[in-house]
Amino acid sequence: MADIDPEAKRTPRYIEVASDLRQRVERGEFPVGAALPTETELCGDYGVSRYTIREALRRLQDAQIVTRRQGSGTIVISQERAALFQQELGTLEDLAQYSSDVRFELEPGQ
């Protein structure tokens, strides 16, 4: 049996940090409306680079758990990940029909 490189299956650190922060929010350690610690404080808490913290926070922002604004910090806006819309397609014909029926329009300013 071949040796498996332990680093090959390691979860990226930013995902681990994002997961831990999400769990802390879910437990109420950071309630809705509360500010998370600064990037610098999180770097010290987790022993990682600022890039790693920014990527972890970006993932939480993408999940609509936090909002971020330069100079204002990171604020918790939800304790759970926002529901994602998923269109289920069972066949290639469904896919072809979906692509011909769907239209996207963006309103100015959105």
Beta strands, then each sheet from edge to edge (+ up, - down):
strand 1: 66-69
strand 2: 73-76
sheet 1: 1+ 2-
end
